[in-house]
Amino acid sequence: MKPNRKKSHFNVAVIGAGAIGHDHLASFRLHPAARVVAIAEVSPERGREAAERFGIPELVTDYRALLRRADIDVVSIALPNYLHAKVALDALRAGKHVMLDKPMSTHARDAAKLVAEARRRGVLLMVGQNFRFTLETQTAKQIVEKGTIGDVYHAKTSWCRRAGIPRIGSWFTQRRFAGGGCTYDIGVHALDRCLYLMGEFDAAAVSGQTYAKFGPRGLGNGGWGKSEIDPKAPFDVDDLSVALIKLRSGRTVLLEASWAAHGPVVDENTTQLFGTEGGLDLPPLRIFRQTPTGYSIEAVDMLPALVNTNRMVHFIDCLLGKAEPYVKPAQSLAVQRILDAIYASAATGREVRIR
Ligand SMILES: NC(=O)c1ccc[n+]([C@@H]2O[C@H](COP(=O)([O-])OP(=O)(O)OC[C@H]3O[C@@H](n4cnc5c(N)ncnc54)[C@H](O)[C@@H]3O)[C@@H](O)[C@H]2O)c1
């Protein structure tokens, strides 16, 4: 397929009809110019369930059959992490626009191939960082850019759960399928939102540590995901991680992610920015600043969205030329480099420099 951004209608194939695959299917329905025409799913039961629920005419088990269909413009990938780069690369090589769920890959080397291939083909590649699309994130971005909190020099960002491992024994908790644990799974959201708000993605150095204190004992189980459980599979990924990230400008980010940990919060994600004239955190979005009479903590009214708050609707808007891509491939590659560096730092016990 030759990329054609002047089309008025886009046929979509969703690959992977598990938990988030259903969200992909539901979200594309929200755009009048998108039609999901096919699903690829290796599980016949999950494939049938999704095809029936969303009224999708074609169901296949081998996604490559869909890449050969010239009438399919967009491929939306909702697969276990280890398949992201391979399937996305196959789709890009077939000339398809690709919506790829997070994390971009399980290695920055493979993520870089996606960035290069998308550029070469002139097709749209976007990683579905849904935290970025919330109205609160979009409002916070506008506040930071207006200079309300001055120069942002430091940030803390986290997604921490008390008992939210996405089902022990599923692909999520096996390194060969997931590549990593909570760092890749939920740390990626907290990090991407933070770097987006800071307006800087490239890191100079990362010092990280990872732990697995719950999963290996069968504790901290959550309920996410539809794939099969292998009760004998080893839990060999992280269930808590921390990192100090030094950006190229010298600014810093503290990242924390946990699938399971003893603590006061059941499930909470927060990004906090520290600026020279004030601070902000979200969600919910608040601004902290000195006033002539004391100190204020203000709730913030939402501003108009920069882009549609649904990532799939935005993706189609980009293909129609109605919006500029909000999550850029180079940004997602930079995030992947940092996540990989956290694992490398944890493995070596040293700070990892990113070139
Ligand atoms: N953006 C988000 O907020 C968000 C939320 C949850 C999950 N995710 C990401 O989405 C991806 C999928 O997660 P999930 O929760 O839906 O997992 P899941 O286990 O529920 O679903 C994965 C599906 O992929 C299918 N599959 C595996 N190999 C396949 C192949 N070769 N061809 C076709 N289908 C295949 C499985 O049978 C399963 O149905 C993961 O990478 C995860 O990180 C993103």
Ligand as a Chemical Component Dictionary entry (heavy atoms), coordinates in Angstrom:
data_LIG
# 
_chem_comp.id                   LIG 
_chem_comp.type                 NON-POLYMER 
_chem_comp.pdbx_formal_charge   0 
_chem_comp.three_letter_code    LIG 
# 
loop_
_chem_comp_atom.comp_id 
_chem_comp_atom.atom_id 
_chem_comp_atom.alt_atom_id 
_chem_comp_atom.type_symbol 
_chem_comp_atom.charge 
_chem_comp_atom.model_Cartn_x 
_chem_comp_atom.model_Cartn_y 
_chem_comp_atom.model_Cartn_z 
_chem_comp_atom.pdbx_ordinal 
LIG N1  N1  N 0  -2.211 1.298   26.831 1  
LIG C1  C1  C 0  -2.557 0.687   27.949 2  
LIG O1  O1  O 0  -2.958 1.299   28.916 3  
LIG C2  C2  C 0  -2.429 -0.796  28.034 4  
LIG C3  C3  C 0  -3.181 -1.465  28.996 5  
LIG C4  C4  C 0  -3.023 -2.847  29.059 6  
LIG C5  C5  C 0  -2.162 -3.510  28.210 7  
LIG N2  N2  N 1  -1.421 -2.807  27.314 8  
LIG C6  C6  C 0  -0.458 -3.476  26.427 9  
LIG O2  O2  O 0  -1.186 -4.157  25.408 10 
LIG C7  C7  C 0  -0.553 -5.387  25.092 11 
LIG C8  C8  C 0  -1.558 -6.505  25.251 12 
LIG O3  O3  O 0  -1.937 -6.581  26.610 13 
LIG P1  P1  P 0  -3.302 -7.282  27.069 14 
LIG O4  O4  O 0  -3.542 -6.815  28.428 15 
LIG O5  O5  O -1 -4.353 -7.106  26.044 16 
LIG O6  O6  O 0  -2.834 -8.810  27.105 17 
LIG P2  P2  P 0  -3.741 -10.095 26.950 18 
LIG O7  O7  O 0  -2.929 -11.227 27.389 19 
LIG O8  O8  O 0  -5.076 -9.883  27.579 20 
LIG O9  O9  O 0  -3.985 -10.166 25.380 21 
LIG C9  C9  C 0  -2.977 -10.466 24.440 22 
LIG C10 C10 C 0  -3.650 -11.204 23.289 23 
LIG O10 O10 O 0  -2.710 -11.400 22.235 24 
LIG C11 C11 C 0  -2.988 -12.686 21.662 25 
LIG N3  N3  N 0  -1.849 -13.135 20.878 26 
LIG C12 C12 C 0  -0.661 -13.614 21.333 27 
LIG N4  N4  N 0  0.140  -13.903 20.286 28 
LIG C13 C13 C 0  -0.548 -13.590 19.158 29 
LIG C14 C14 C 0  -0.241 -13.634 17.760 30 
LIG N5  N5  N 0  0.942  -14.047 17.311 31 
LIG N6  N6  N 0  -1.201 -13.223 16.880 32 
LIG C15 C15 C 0  -2.406 -12.793 17.313 33 
LIG N7  N7  N 0  -2.752 -12.742 18.628 34 
LIG C16 C16 C 0  -1.828 -13.125 19.526 35 
LIG C17 C17 C 0  -3.283 -13.537 22.872 36 
LIG O11 O11 O 0  -3.932 -14.746 22.514 37 
LIG C18 C18 C 0  -4.151 -12.594 23.701 38 
LIG O12 O12 O 0  -5.516 -12.728 23.408 39 
LIG C19 C19 C 0  0.640  -5.491  26.027 40 
LIG O13 O13 O 0  1.804  -5.135  25.360 41 
LIG C20 C20 C 0  0.365  -4.510  27.142 42 
LIG O14 O14 O 0  1.542  -3.920  27.640 43 
LIG C21 C21 C 0  -1.573 -1.471  27.204 44 
# 
loop_
_chem_comp_bond.comp_id 
_chem_comp_bond.atom_id_1 
_chem_comp_bond.atom_id_2 
_chem_comp_bond.value_order 
_chem_comp_bond.pdbx_ordinal 
LIG N1  C1  SING 1  
LIG C1  O1  DOUB 2  
LIG C1  C2  SING 3  
LIG C2  C3  SING 4  
LIG C2  C21 DOUB 5  
LIG C3  C4  DOUB 6  
LIG C4  C5  SING 7  
LIG C5  N2  DOUB 8  
LIG N2  C6  SING 9  
LIG N2  C21 SING 10 
LIG C6  O2  SING 11 
LIG C6  C20 SING 12 
LIG O2  C7  SING 13 
LIG C7  C8  SING 14 
LIG C7  C19 SING 15 
LIG C8  O3  SING 16 
LIG O3  P1  SING 17 
LIG P1  O4  DOUB 18 
LIG P1  O5  SING 19 
LIG P1  O6  SING 20 
LIG O6  P2  SING 21 
LIG P2  O7  DOUB 22 
LIG P2  O8  SING 23 
LIG P2  O9  SING 24 
LIG O9  C9  SING 25 
LIG C9  C10 SING 26 
LIG C10 O10 SING 27 
LIG C10 C18 SING 28 
LIG O10 C11 SING 29 
LIG C11 N3  SING 30 
LIG C11 C17 SING 31 
LIG N3  C12 SING 32 
LIG N3  C16 SING 33 
LIG C12 N4  DOUB 34 
LIG N4  C13 SING 35 
LIG C13 C14 SING 36 
LIG C13 C16 DOUB 37 
LIG C14 N5  SING 38 
LIG C14 N6  DOUB 39 
LIG N6  C15 SING 40 
LIG C15 N7  DOUB 41 
LIG N7  C16 SING 42 
LIG C17 O11 SING 43 
LIG C17 C18 SING 44 
LIG C18 O12 SING 45 
LIG C19 O13 SING 46 
LIG C19 C20 SING 47 
LIG C20 O14 SING 48 
# 
